[in-house]
Amino acid sequence: MAALSKDDMSNIKTLNFDAVIVGGGGSGMRASLQLARAGLKVAVLTKVFPTRSHTVAAQGGIGASLGNMDEDNWHYHFYDTVKGGDWLGDEDAIEFMTREAPKMVYELEHMGMPFDRNADGTIYQRPFGGHSSNYGEKAVPRACAAADRTGHALLHTLYQKNLEMGTQFFVEWIALDLIRDDDGEVLGVTAIDQETGTVGVFQAKATLFATGGAGRIYAASTNAYINTGDGLGMAARAGIPLQDMEFWQFHPTGVAGAGVLLTEGCRGEGAVLRNKNGEPFMERYAPTLKDLAPRDFVSRSMDQEIKEGRGCGPRGDYVLLDMTHLGKERIMKRLPSVFEIGKKFANVDCTKEPIPVVPTIHYQMGGIPTNIHGQVVVPKDGEPNVVVKGLYAIGECSCVSVHGANRLGTNSLLDLIVFGKAAGDHITETVRNSSSDYKPLPSHVLQRSMGRINKLQESTQGENAQDVADAIRAVMQTHAGVFRTQALMDEGVQQIMALEPRVKNIHLADKSQVFNTARIEALEVENLFEVAKATIVSAAARKECRGAHTVVDYEYPADHPTMANGRNDEEWRKHTLWYSVDNRLEYKPVRTKPLTVDPVPPKPRTF
Ligand SMILES: Cc1cc2nc3c(=O)[nH]c(=O)nc-3n(C[C@H](O)[C@H](O)[C@H](O)COP(=O)(O)OP(=O)(O)OC[C@H]3O[C@@H](n4cnc5c(N)ncnc54)[C@H](O)[C@@H]3O)c2cc1C
């Protein structure tokens, strides 16, 4: 295809909707359901068939204080989430999410989601990392589970409900860029149809990003290949800052060498981590919660064991997840996928032998900044949280921020549902109160996207997109890991920035229109690059240890006067905002006032 002429441009398809949602995962489909139920005209764009979104891979469960198996209430869930996030989470949002949780889970149950059951018919719940009762006293079963296929059950339930309500899906339509007019208002997105190469304009009164995580900026990841941070890239290119991107979660139990996840539900069911001496070493690091301490804590402990020479295998570079004592019957009933993954990816029968595991990148705590209605907020005229008209973000691509510096397992599926519904409700009200006319599109509506596409179409030489993507991943893996040093991060900034000419010089050899996946991959690299820059620049600037951001240079003992355990609340209890232009950083306060209860005062984090 040659570059588009003016005539071609006039043929470009423009479709309009009350709301356009980019992303058909758990968050996108919960929001679209709310909108379709309200009778709005809603489109969902998705790179893959909706039920193949990464939410389908969620295994362990969705958190809610139902108290079906032990005493529990939302106050405990609220406390655990604030503490788990190392006091970086916004407490109004955390309160909203943990209070809504039981209602949201029952709603899923009533939609037909096939949860596992207790003998009395109530929803089965298993313990999960960092979830406790009575403010940290003991682990509590809070993860509502459908075996170890909870995300699968959730996503299929939502898809069926959306079909019933008439949501329009645009499958394999890849959103390219946000449309923002000169007032900064968002009027929709541009997108390309993978099947035909057609470019389209999706005009909307409300545009909602639900594009999921960007775990593919790392070389070893539990994430799907499609998790390239497109929503974050689109936001960054449109001048919207990304929040708290230095905080990336390593899941303790990725299969060593393969990256595939083994759910924390294994440890919830009673599995333990062992070092080469067979010692269940978490007892030393977290005497109360042991293997069920939060993920940042367990990942660091595993790394420490490996560093101190107690790792397993010929190179001593992994530890073992032992569930042999659980018995075959329980494993096959509660963890059937784990059994399969053990066989296929580690060649281990986990009913008889432990599985080799290492901490593996899993989840981004940061994202596009929002309030509890899912509205995107940015600093303006001295105000930290001013709404960007027309734009919403939910799910893993957003930062509301309920997970702070470290997410507790099961709280992501929960945030998808809670904020998916909340955003749906807010959009419904806004659209109903707005004029029936669409705001005119700016004349430059396609400029950015066509510029990107045409550059690739016209390229005659340069690098293969995958080689450039691999180079980004290699830097991130080395320079933004479980343990960071200031020198490593500073060097990482230099190395990532040095990749810019290579990102700009990608060559697309295949110029065909029909199902050209190479073109999509090349476009994705630009998004990976934005996310990688945001991560490494934000990380190098944060001079403390908090949650998943552990910098060896700032590791201080628990009795240090201002930086107990390396955390510096006085200077650093604040959110990072990274802007793509000039890699500029700004900071804004954490919202420390919950809606109806007392805040949780910061204290050292022990488990
Ligand atoms: C292996 C694994 C297991 C997990 N287990 C749990 C668990 O047990 N409990 C828990 O709480 N959390 C779990 N998590 C985390 C949780 O599953 C995710 O954070 C969550 O599912 C993300 O949902 P989402 O709706 O934000 O995005 P996703 O489900 O990732 O969906 C993103 C959607 O955006 C679309 N999209 C992206 N870019 C574009 C574009 N440019 N154009 C069009 N469409 C686009 C994709 O096609 C997709 O439909 C797990 C994560 C992983 C990786």
The ligand as an SDF file (V2000), in Angstrom:
LIG
                    3D

 53 58  0  0  0  0  0  0  0  0999 V2000
   -1.5660  -15.9080   34.1630 C   0  0  0  0  0  0  0  0  0  0  0  0
   -2.2950  -14.8810   34.9720 C   0  0  0  0  0  0  0  0  0  0  0  0
   -3.0800  -15.2620   36.0560 C   0  0  0  0  0  0  0  0  0  0  0  0
   -3.7550  -14.3070   36.8230 C   0  0  0  0  0  0  0  0  0  0  0  0
   -4.5350  -14.7100   37.8740 N   0  0  0  0  0  0  0  0  0  0  0  0
   -5.2370  -13.7940   38.5760 C   0  0  0  0  0  0  0  0  0  0  0  0
   -6.1280  -14.1850   39.6130 C   0  0  0  0  0  0  0  0  0  0  0  0
   -6.3190  -15.3590   39.9000 O   0  0  0  0  0  0  0  0  0  0  0  0
   -6.7910  -13.2230   40.2820 N   0  0  0  0  0  0  0  0  0  0  0  0
   -6.6410  -11.9010   39.9920 C   0  0  0  0  0  0  0  0  0  0  0  0
   -7.2880  -11.0720   40.6270 O   0  0  0  0  0  0  0  0  0  0  0  0
   -5.8240  -11.5060   38.9900 N   0  0  0  0  0  0  0  0  0  0  0  0
   -5.1330  -12.4210   38.2720 C   0  0  0  0  0  0  0  0  0  0  0  0
   -4.3090  -12.0060   37.2620 N   0  0  0  0  0  0  0  0  0  0  0  0
   -4.3320  -10.6000   36.8560 C   0  0  0  0  0  0  0  0  0  0  0  0
   -5.5850  -10.3300   36.0540 C   0  0  0  0  0  0  0  0  0  0  0  0
   -5.9940  -11.4800   35.4000 O   0  0  0  0  0  0  0  0  0  0  0  0
   -5.3880   -9.2150   35.0290 C   0  0  0  0  0  0  0  0  0  0  0  0
   -4.8390   -8.0950   35.6490 O   0  0  0  0  0  0  0  0  0  0  0  0
   -6.7250   -8.8410   34.4220 C   0  0  0  0  0  0  0  0  0  0  0  0
   -7.3800   -9.9810   33.9280 O   0  0  0  0  0  0  0  0  0  0  0  0
   -6.5980   -7.8200   33.3100 C   0  0  0  0  0  0  0  0  0  0  0  0
   -7.8810   -7.5800   32.7990 O   0  0  0  0  0  0  0  0  0  0  0  0
   -8.1760   -6.3670   31.8360 P   0  0  0  0  0  0  0  0  0  0  0  0
   -9.6250   -6.3450   31.5670 O   0  0  0  0  0  0  0  0  0  0  0  0
   -7.5510   -5.1460   32.3700 O   0  0  0  0  0  0  0  0  0  0  0  0
   -7.3600   -6.7260   30.5220 O   0  0  0  0  0  0  0  0  0  0  0  0
   -7.2290   -8.0520   29.6360 P   0  0  0  0  0  0  0  0  0  0  0  0
   -8.0320   -9.1740   30.1010 O   0  0  0  0  0  0  0  0  0  0  0  0
   -5.7610   -8.2600   29.4630 O   0  0  0  0  0  0  0  0  0  0  0  0
   -7.8530   -7.5890   28.2790 O   0  0  0  0  0  0  0  0  0  0  0  0
   -7.2700   -6.5800   27.4680 C   0  0  0  0  0  0  0  0  0  0  0  0
   -8.1320   -6.3940   26.2590 C   0  0  0  0  0  0  0  0  0  0  0  0
   -7.6750   -5.2720   25.5390 O   0  0  0  0  0  0  0  0  0  0  0  0
   -7.6450   -5.5830   24.1660 C   0  0  0  0  0  0  0  0  0  0  0  0
   -6.6670   -4.6760   23.5650 N   0  0  0  0  0  0  0  0  0  0  0  0
   -5.4220   -4.3630   23.9740 C   0  0  0  0  0  0  0  0  0  0  0  0
   -4.8600   -3.4810   23.1330 N   0  0  0  0  0  0  0  0  0  0  0  0
   -5.7680   -3.2240   22.1760 C   0  0  0  0  0  0  0  0  0  0  0  0
   -5.7840   -2.4300   21.0180 C   0  0  0  0  0  0  0  0  0  0  0  0
   -4.7310   -1.6830   20.6550 N   0  0  0  0  0  0  0  0  0  0  0  0
   -6.8930   -2.4270   20.2470 N   0  0  0  0  0  0  0  0  0  0  0  0
   -7.9630   -3.1930   20.5580 C   0  0  0  0  0  0  0  0  0  0  0  0
   -8.0050   -3.9760   21.6380 N   0  0  0  0  0  0  0  0  0  0  0  0
   -6.9160   -3.9870   22.4340 C   0  0  0  0  0  0  0  0  0  0  0  0
   -7.2790   -7.0480   24.1300 C   0  0  0  0  0  0  0  0  0  0  0  0
   -7.6690   -7.6290   22.9190 O   0  0  0  0  0  0  0  0  0  0  0  0
   -8.1090   -7.5700   25.2940 C   0  0  0  0  0  0  0  0  0  0  0  0
   -9.4110   -7.8260   24.8760 O   0  0  0  0  0  0  0  0  0  0  0  0
   -3.6340  -12.9530   36.4910 C   0  0  0  0  0  0  0  0  0  0  0  0
   -2.8680  -12.5590   35.4050 C   0  0  0  0  0  0  0  0  0  0  0  0
   -2.1840  -13.5060   34.6690 C   0  0  0  0  0  0  0  0  0  0  0  0
   -1.3080  -13.0330   33.5330 C   0  0  0  0  0  0  0  0  0  0  0  0
  1  2  1  0
  2  3  1  0
  2 52  2  0
  3  4  2  0
  4  5  1  0
  4 50  1  0
  5  6  2  0
  6  7  1  0
  6 13  1  0
  7  8  2  0
  7  9  1  0
  9 10  1  0
 10 11  2  0
 10 12  1  0
 12 13  2  0
 13 14  1  0
 14 15  1  0
 14 50  1  0
 15 16  1  0
 16 17  1  0
 16 18  1  0
 18 19  1  0
 18 20  1  0
 20 21  1  0
 20 22  1  0
 22 23  1  0
 23 24  1  0
 24 25  2  0
 24 26  1  0
 24 27  1  0
 27 28  1  0
 28 29  2  0
 28 30  1  0
 28 31  1  0
 31 32  1  0
 32 33  1  0
 33 34  1  0
 33 48  1  0
 34 35  1  0
 35 36  1  0
 35 46  1  0
 36 37  1  0
 36 45  1  0
 37 38  2  0
 38 39  1  0
 39 40  1  0
 39 45  2  0
 40 41  1  0
 40 42  2  0
 42 43  1  0
 43 44  2  0
 44 45  1  0
 46 47  1  0
 46 48  1  0
 48 49  1  0
 50 51  2  0
 51 52  1  0
 52 53  1  0
M  END
$$$$
